[in-house]
Amino acid sequence: MNIFAHIIVNMIAGALLKYSFQWDWKLLIIFIIAGAAIDIDHLLFFIFKYKEINPKNWIVIGKEYRNKMQPGLYVFHSPEFNIILLLFSFINEIILIILISNLIHISLDIFEHYHYHKNLSWIKKWSVVYSLK
């Protein structure tokens, strides 16, 4: 999904969660920003894979990946990163909020990729462990 769709979904989900769990406005803003900021890992992927630091070229590369729904090693989408968030979420409410936001974001991405590919075989490319093999 594009960044604006993620922000809209997180705004709606965040509003529901804010009133369900009595979050203050700061926590709601963190939730919404985290839902979009997770995609920074796409830029990190482009930088390391293509040795590219020009934002104009990131857009070109990103569009190519988007058109073919190509997955890559997106570290913040990885199960390993989210397991770390889960572990730390037991001791910090903000990390729990980031984890929930991440899970919503990733669920939307998985749904979109599944709709395109008709399978989940691509998801392993999000894994750090798989990529290190």
C-alpha positions as CSV (number, residue, x, y, z in Angstrom):
1,M,0.0,0.0,0.0
2,N,1.1,3.5,-0.5
3,I,2.1,5.7,2.4
4,F,-1.2,7.7,2.4
5,A,-3.3,4.5,2.7
6,H,-1.2,3.4,5.6
7,I,-1.7,6.8,7.3
8,I,-5.4,6.8,6.8
9,V,-5.8,3.2,8.1
10,N,-3.6,4.0,11.1
11,M,-5.6,7.1,11.8
12,I,-8.9,5.1,11.8
13,A,-7.4,2.2,13.8
14,G,-5.6,4.7,16.1
15,A,-8.8,6.6,16.9
16,L,-10.5,3.4,17.8
17,L,-7.6,2.3,20.0
18,K,-7.3,5.7,21.6
19,Y,-10.8,5.6,22.9
20,S,-10.7,1.9,23.8
21,F,-7.4,2.1,25.8
22,Q,-7.6,5.8,26.8
23,W,-4.4,6.8,25.0
24,D,-3.4,10.4,25.1
25,W,-2.8,12.4,21.9
26,K,0.9,11.8,22.1
27,L,0.4,8.0,22.0
28,L,-2.0,8.4,19.1
29,I,0.5,10.5,17.1
30,I,3.2,7.9,17.8
31,F,0.9,5.2,16.5
32,I,0.1,7.0,13.3
33,I,3.7,8.0,12.6
34,A,5.0,4.5,13.3
35,G,2.5,3.1,10.8
36,A,4.2,5.2,8.0
37,A,7.8,5.3,9.3
38,I,8.1,1.5,9.0
39,D,8.5,2.0,5.3
40,I,11.9,3.7,5.8
41,D,13.3,0.2,5.5
42,H,12.5,0.3,1.8
43,L,14.9,3.2,1.4
44,L,17.6,1.4,3.5
45,F,17.1,-1.6,1.2
46,F,17.6,0.6,-1.9
47,I,20.7,2.2,-0.4
48,F,22.4,-1.1,0.5
49,K,21.3,-3.2,-2.4
50,Y,21.8,-0.6,-5.2
51,K,24.4,1.7,-3.4
52,E,22.0,4.5,-4.3
53,I,21.8,7.6,-2.2
54,N,19.9,9.8,-4.7
55,P,16.2,10.2,-3.6
56,K,15.1,10.6,-7.2
57,N,16.5,7.2,-8.0
58,W,14.9,5.7,-4.9
59,I,11.5,6.8,-6.4
60,V,12.4,5.1,-9.7
61,I,13.6,1.9,-8.0
62,G,10.6,1.9,-5.7
63,K,8.1,2.2,-8.6
64,E,9.8,-0.8,-10.3
65,Y,9.5,-2.8,-7.2
66,R,5.9,-1.6,-6.6
67,N,4.7,-2.4,-10.1
68,K,5.9,-6.0,-9.8
69,M,5.1,-6.2,-6.1
70,Q,8.7,-7.4,-5.5
71,P,9.6,-8.1,-1.9
72,G,13.0,-7.3,-0.4
73,L,14.7,-7.4,2.9
74,Y,12.7,-4.7,4.6
75,V,14.1,-5.0,8.1
76,F,11.3,-3.3,9.9
77,H,8.8,-5.7,8.2
78,S,10.9,-8.7,9.3
79,P,9.6,-11.2,11.8
80,E,12.9,-10.9,13.7
81,F,12.4,-7.1,14.2
82,N,8.8,-7.6,15.3
83,I,9.8,-10.4,17.7
84,I,12.2,-7.9,19.3
85,L,9.4,-5.3,19.5
86,L,7.1,-7.9,21.0
87,L,9.7,-8.8,23.7
88,F,10.3,-5.1,24.6
89,S,6.6,-4.3,24.5
90,F,6.2,-6.0,27.8
91,I,8.3,-3.4,29.5
92,N,7.4,-0.2,27.5
93,E,4.0,1.0,26.4
94,I,5.4,3.1,23.5
95,I,7.1,0.0,22.0
96,L,3.8,-1.9,22.3
97,I,2.1,0.9,20.4
98,I,4.8,0.7,17.7
99,L,4.4,-3.0,17.5
100,I,0.6,-2.8,17.1
101,S,1.1,-0.1,14.4
102,N,3.7,-2.3,12.7
103,L,1.4,-5.3,12.7
104,I,-1.4,-3.3,11.1
105,H,1.0,-2.0,8.5
106,I,2.4,-5.4,7.7
107,S,-1.0,-7.0,7.6
108,L,-2.1,-4.5,4.9
109,D,1.2,-5.2,2.9
110,I,0.7,-9.0,3.2
111,F,-2.9,-8.7,2.0
112,E,-1.8,-6.6,-1.0
113,H,1.1,-8.9,-1.9
114,Y,-1.1,-12.0,-1.5
115,H,-3.7,-10.5,-3.8
116,Y,-1.0,-9.9,-6.4
117,H,1.1,-13.1,-6.1
118,K,-1.8,-15.5,-4.9
119,N,0.6,-17.1,-2.4
120,L,2.8,-16.3,0.6
121,S,6.1,-17.7,-0.7
122,W,7.5,-14.2,-1.2
123,I,7.2,-13.3,2.5
124,K,10.5,-15.1,3.3
125,K,12.4,-12.3,1.6
126,W,11.4,-10.0,4.5
127,S,13.3,-12.2,6.9
128,V,16.8,-11.3,8.0
129,V,17.6,-14.9,8.8
130,Y,16.5,-16.1,5.4
131,S,18.5,-13.3,3.7
132,L,21.7,-14.2,5.6
133,K,21.5,-17.8,4.3
